[in-house]
């Protein structure tokens, strides 16, 4: 697959996508939490007037397959929400809105607007999401992008057709897992007892204890993650492992799921979560396939004052 689009502005962390609705269920010692994509209302409709057209560029949210001009309403970026429309080349289109030619900060409002547009478009179209901050100077620049990368866009659109992304993070309470290890591992339990009894110097025992516990934690984490990936294999088209964040997270993954398999994926995540004590399963979606689209934009994009 071609490389991923490079943003011309700062890119917002996808792991921090907001959610406004949570559904949690408990199965034994585990928790399965479903976080739904935010459905934040757009700002007020745009008023007449504003900056001259010469000072404004085009913000690109995503690319879809469409020959007909489309309007998605006033849901785009801006303190006054911008109208979102399409720019076409052959049978593909970029979903765009007007934007000032200035640096776009990855504020919560801007990120929400970027994702709000992609989610709205995704309801009826397969989307190739662009990175946050993808801005072009003119409509002709966007057409040149679509023309130059036409084959790559078509290839990815076909591969992503009727598919969506879910994010899954698995967390544990480290102290609880350490207690489990102390109960189940003879060497760790013996060293723990030796340290507690304080019979003689304990420095080397503490060092050895720390090493054994870390090794056991790593092995247990890898086993859990491997089993979870394997269990979800039959309800996902593809998966991707991202780097966990913090001490509590042991798994940070994205799954590409066919739209008609969403209920099966949801049920399987809950079933898998029920098998593991002291683990929390936190998953989000559906999203556009952010982690599974890889298009390099070779056309130079707009820069303020350029």
C-alpha positions as CSV (number, residue, x, y, z in Angstrom):
1,X,0.0,0.0,0.0
2,X,1.4,3.5,-0.7
3,X,2.8,5.5,2.1
4,X,0.6,7.5,4.5
5,X,-0.4,11.2,3.8
6,X,2.0,13.6,5.5
7,X,0.2,16.5,7.2
8,X,1.1,20.1,6.3
9,X,0.1,21.0,9.9
10,X,0.4,19.4,13.2
11,X,-1.4,16.1,13.4
12,X,-3.7,15.3,16.2
13,X,-3.2,12.2,18.2
14,X,-5.7,9.6,17.3
15,X,-5.5,7.9,20.6
16,X,-7.2,11.0,22.1
17,X,-10.3,10.9,19.9
18,X,-13.1,12.1,22.1
19,X,-16.3,10.2,22.9
20,X,-19.6,11.4,24.2
21,X,-21.2,8.1,25.0
22,X,-20.0,5.1,26.9
23,X,-21.5,1.6,27.4
24,X,-19.8,-0.5,30.0
25,X,-20.5,-4.1,30.9
26,X,-18.9,-6.2,33.6
27,X,-18.0,-9.9,33.2
28,X,-16.4,-11.3,36.3
29,X,-13.3,-9.2,37.1
30,X,-13.0,-7.6,33.6
31,X,-14.7,-4.5,32.2
32,X,-15.7,-4.0,28.6
33,X,-16.3,-0.3,27.8
34,X,-17.6,0.8,24.4
35,X,-16.9,4.4,23.6
36,X,-18.9,5.9,20.8
37,X,-17.6,8.6,18.4
38,X,-18.5,12.1,19.5
39,X,-21.5,13.6,17.8
40,X,-20.7,17.2,18.6
41,X,-23.0,19.7,17.0
42,X,-21.4,22.0,14.4
43,X,-21.0,25.7,15.1
44,X,-23.5,28.2,13.9
45,X,-24.2,28.4,10.1
46,X,-21.9,30.7,8.2
47,X,-22.8,34.3,7.7
48,X,-22.5,36.2,4.5
49,X,-19.4,38.2,3.8
50,X,-16.0,37.3,5.3
51,X,-12.5,37.2,3.9
52,X,-11.9,37.6,0.2
53,X,-11.6,34.4,-1.8
54,X,-7.9,35.2,-2.6
55,X,-6.9,34.9,1.0
56,X,-8.6,31.5,1.5
57,X,-7.5,28.0,0.7
58,X,-9.1,24.6,0.6
59,X,-9.1,22.2,3.6
60,X,-9.3,18.5,2.5
61,X,-10.9,16.1,4.9
62,X,-11.0,12.9,2.9
63,X,-11.3,11.4,-0.6
64,X,-14.3,9.4,-1.7
65,X,-15.7,7.8,-4.9
66,X,-18.3,10.0,-6.5
67,X,-19.0,11.6,-9.9
68,X,-21.8,13.9,-8.7
69,X,-21.2,17.2,-6.8
70,X,-22.1,16.7,-3.1
71,X,-22.9,19.1,-0.3
72,X,-22.7,18.0,3.3
73,X,-23.8,21.2,5.0
74,X,-22.1,23.7,7.3
75,X,-20.2,21.2,9.5
76,X,-16.6,22.1,8.6
77,X,-13.7,23.8,10.4
78,X,-13.9,27.4,11.5
79,X,-15.2,29.6,14.3
80,X,-18.2,29.8,12.0
81,X,-18.7,26.4,10.6
82,X,-17.7,26.1,6.9
83,X,-19.8,24.6,4.1
84,X,-18.4,21.2,3.1
85,X,-18.6,20.3,-0.6
86,X,-16.6,18.2,-3.1
87,X,-13.9,18.7,-5.8
88,X,-13.9,16.1,-8.5
89,X,-11.6,14.3,-10.9
90,X,-13.1,11.5,-12.9
91,X,-15.1,9.3,-10.5
92,X,-13.3,10.4,-7.3
93,X,-13.8,13.5,-5.2
94,X,-12.1,15.3,-2.3
95,X,-14.3,16.5,0.5
96,X,-13.4,20.1,1.2
97,X,-14.2,23.4,2.8
98,X,-12.8,26.9,2.5
99,X,-10.2,27.8,5.1
100,X,-8.0,30.8,5.8
101,X,-4.4,30.3,4.7
102,X,-3.0,30.2,8.2
103,X,-1.5,27.6,10.5
104,X,-4.3,25.3,11.8
105,X,-3.7,24.3,15.5
106,X,-4.8,20.9,16.6
107,X,-7.2,22.3,19.1
108,X,-10.1,20.2,20.4
109,X,-12.5,22.2,18.4
110,X,-10.5,21.8,15.1
111,X,-9.9,18.1,15.7
112,X,-13.6,17.5,16.4
113,X,-14.6,19.4,13.3
114,X,-12.1,17.3,11.2
115,X,-13.5,14.1,12.6
116,X,-17.1,15.3,12.5
117,X,-16.9,15.7,8.7
118,X,-15.2,12.4,8.1
119,X,-17.8,10.6,10.2
120,X,-20.7,12.3,8.4
121,X,-19.3,11.4,5.0
122,X,-18.5,7.9,6.2
123,X,-22.2,7.1,6.8
124,X,-22.8,6.9,3.0
125,X,-19.4,6.6,1.5
126,X,-16.1,4.7,1.7
127,X,-13.6,7.3,2.8
128,X,-9.8,7.8,2.6
129,X,-9.3,10.1,5.6
130,X,-6.6,12.8,5.2
131,X,-4.4,13.8,8.0
132,X,-5.4,16.8,10.1
133,X,-4.2,20.0,8.6
134,X,-4.2,19.1,4.9
135,X,-4.6,22.5,3.1
136,X,-4.2,23.4,-0.5
137,X,-4.2,26.9,-2.0
138,X,-6.6,26.4,-4.8
139,X,-9.3,24.0,-6.2
140,X,-6.9,23.3,-9.2
141,X,-4.2,22.1,-6.7
142,X,-6.7,19.6,-5.4
143,X,-7.6,18.4,-8.9
144,X,-3.9,17.9,-9.6
145,X,-3.6,15.9,-6.4
146,X,-6.5,13.6,-7.5
147,X,-5.2,13.3,-11.0
148,X,-1.6,12.5,-9.9
149,X,-2.6,9.9,-7.3
150,X,-5.7,8.6,-9.0
151,X,-4.6,5.0,-9.3
152,X,-3.5,4.9,-5.7
153,X,-6.8,6.4,-4.5
154,X,-8.9,4.0,-6.5
155,X,-6.8,1.0,-5.2
156,X,-7.3,2.1,-1.6
157,X,-11.0,2.9,-2.0
158,X,-11.6,-0.6,-3.4
159,X,-9.7,-2.2,-0.5
160,X,-11.5,-0.1,2.1
161,X,-15.0,-0.4,0.6
162,X,-17.6,-1.0,3.2
163,X,-15.0,-1.3,6.0
164,X,-14.6,0.7,9.2
165,X,-12.0,0.9,11.9
166,X,-12.4,0.1,15.6
167,X,-9.8,0.9,18.2
168,X,-9.2,-1.4,21.2
169,X,-7.1,-0.6,24.3
170,X,-6.6,-3.2,27.0
171,X,-5.5,-2.1,30.4
172,X,-4.7,-3.8,33.7
173,X,-4.0,-2.9,37.3
174,X,-0.3,-3.6,37.6
175,X,-0.3,-4.0,41.3
176,X,-3.1,-6.6,41.2
177,X,-1.2,-8.5,38.5
178,X,2.0,-8.5,40.6
179,X,0.0,-10.0,43.5
180,X,-1.2,-12.7,41.2
181,X,2.4,-13.4,40.1
182,X,3.5,-13.5,43.8
183,X,0.8,-16.1,44.5
184,X,1.5,-18.3,41.4
185,X,5.3,-18.1,40.9
186,X,7.3,-20.2,43.4
187,X,10.6,-18.2,42.8
188,X,8.9,-14.8,43.2
189,X,7.0,-16.0,46.3
190,X,10.1,-17.3,47.9
191,X,12.1,-14.1,47.3
192,X,9.1,-12.0,48.6
193,X,9.1,-14.1,51.7
194,X,12.9,-13.7,52.2
195,X,12.6,-9.9,51.8
196,X,9.7,-9.7,54.2
197,X,11.4,-11.7,56.9
198,X,14.5,-9.5,56.6
199,X,16.9,-12.3,57.4
200,X,20.2,-10.7,56.5
201,X,20.9,-8.3,53.6
202,X,18.1,-8.1,51.1
203,X,19.6,-5.9,48.4
204,X,20.4,-8.7,46.0
205,X,17.1,-10.5,46.8
206,X,15.2,-7.2,45.9
207,X,17.1,-6.9,42.7
208,X,16.4,-10.5,41.7
209,X,12.7,-10.1,42.8
210,X,12.4,-7.0,40.6
211,X,13.8,-8.8,37.6
212,X,11.6,-11.8,38.0
213,X,8.5,-9.8,38.4
214,X,9.2,-7.6,35.3
215,X,10.0,-10.7,33.3
216,X,6.7,-12.3,34.4
217,X,4.7,-9.2,33.7
218,X,6.2,-9.0,30.2
219,X,5.4,-12.6,29.5
220,X,1.9,-12.4,30.8
221,X,1.2,-9.2,28.8
222,X,2.5,-10.8,25.6
223,X,0.4,-13.9,26.2
224,X,-2.8,-11.8,26.8
225,X,-2.2,-9.7,23.8
226,X,-1.5,-12.7,21.5
227,X,-4.6,-14.4,22.7
228,X,-6.8,-11.4,22.2
229,X,-5.5,-10.8,18.6
230,X,-6.1,-14.4,17.8
231,X,-9.6,-14.4,19.3
232,X,-10.6,-11.4,17.2
233,X,-9.0,-12.6,14.0
234,X,-12.2,-14.2,12.5
235,X,-14.3,-11.0,13.0
236,X,-11.8,-8.5,11.5
237,X,-10.4,-8.0,8.0
238,X,-7.0,-6.8,9.4
239,X,-5.4,-5.5,12.6
240,X,-2.6,-3.3,13.6
241,X,-0.7,-3.1,16.9
242,X,0.3,0.4,18.1
243,X,2.5,1.3,21.0
244,X,0.8,1.1,24.4
245,X,0.7,4.3,26.4
246,X,1.5,4.3,30.1
247,X,2.1,1.5,32.6
248,X,-1.6,0.3,32.7
249,X,-2.0,-0.2,28.9
250,X,-0.8,-3.5,27.6
251,X,-2.6,-3.4,24.2
252,X,-3.3,-0.5,21.8
253,X,-4.7,-1.9,18.6
254,X,-6.8,-1.0,15.5
255,X,-9.0,-3.4,13.7
256,X,-10.4,-3.1,10.2
257,X,-14.0,-4.5,10.3
258,X,-16.5,-5.1,7.5
259,X,-19.6,-3.0,8.1
260,X,-21.8,-6.1,8.1
261,X,-19.6,-7.7,10.8
262,X,-19.8,-4.8,13.3
263,X,-22.3,-6.7,15.5
264,X,-20.1,-9.8,15.4
265,X,-17.0,-7.8,16.4
266,X,-18.9,-6.1,19.2
267,X,-20.1,-9.4,20.6
268,X,-16.7,-11.0,20.3
269,X,-14.9,-8.2,22.1
270,X,-17.4,-8.6,25.0
271,X,-16.9,-12.4,25.0
272,X,-13.1,-12.1,25.0
273,X,-13.3,-9.5,27.8
274,X,-15.3,-11.9,29.9
275,X,-12.4,-14.4,29.9
276,X,-9.9,-12.1,31.5
277,X,-9.9,-11.0,35.1
278,X,-8.3,-7.7,36.1
279,X,-8.4,-6.4,32.5
280,X,-10.4,-3.5,31.1
281,X,-11.3,-3.5,27.4
282,X,-11.9,0.0,26.1
283,X,-12.8,0.2,22.4
284,X,-14.0,2.9,20.1
285,X,-15.6,3.2,16.7
286,X,-16.7,2.9,14.1
287,X,-14.1,5.3,12.6
288,X,-12.8,5.9,9.1
289,X,-9.8,3.6,8.5
290,X,-7.2,6.0,9.8
291,X,-4.7,3.2,10.6
292,X,-5.1,1.3,7.4
293,X,-4.8,4.0,4.7
294,X,-1.4,4.9,3.4
295,X,-1.3,7.6,0.6
296,X,1.7,9.9,0.1
297,X,0.7,13.3,-1.1
298,X,3.4,14.4,-3.6
299,X,1.9,17.7,-4.4
300,X,3.2,20.7,-2.3
301,X,0.4,22.0,-0.2
302,X,-0.3,25.6,0.9
303,X,1.8,27.5,3.4
304,X,0.8,30.8,4.9
305,X,2.1,33.6,2.9
306,X,3.4,31.2,0.2
